[in-house]
Amino acid sequence: MAGELRQYPTPREGVASRVVDGLAVAVTPEDSTLHTFENPVATAIWQLVDGRHSVAAIVERVVATYEVERERAERDVLAFVGLLAQRGLVELSAEARS
């Protein structure tokens, strides 16, 4: 798990997104699928997926902002970032984007 926490998620090239009424939506370019983030925590995580925040930094922000234990935040953020990658919305890198 420690290695996964040091990864930097970034939106895949061509993914378009915005926040509408406080919730994020994103579109994958290859299939024009609309992905909706149906809660404020998912939207907050998506907004930190910029290639400059590591998964660990995203976990820190979630713990600081919401009433959640670190272990649970780690599991949930890792699962959510994994789902974003599986759906073609993000790429993971070992180094931060400049």
Beta strands, then each sheet from edge to edge (+ up, - down):
strand 1: 8-11
strand 2: 16-20
strand 3: 23-28
strand 4: 33-36
strand 5: 90-93
sheet 1: 1+ 5-
sheet 2: 2+ 3- 4+
end
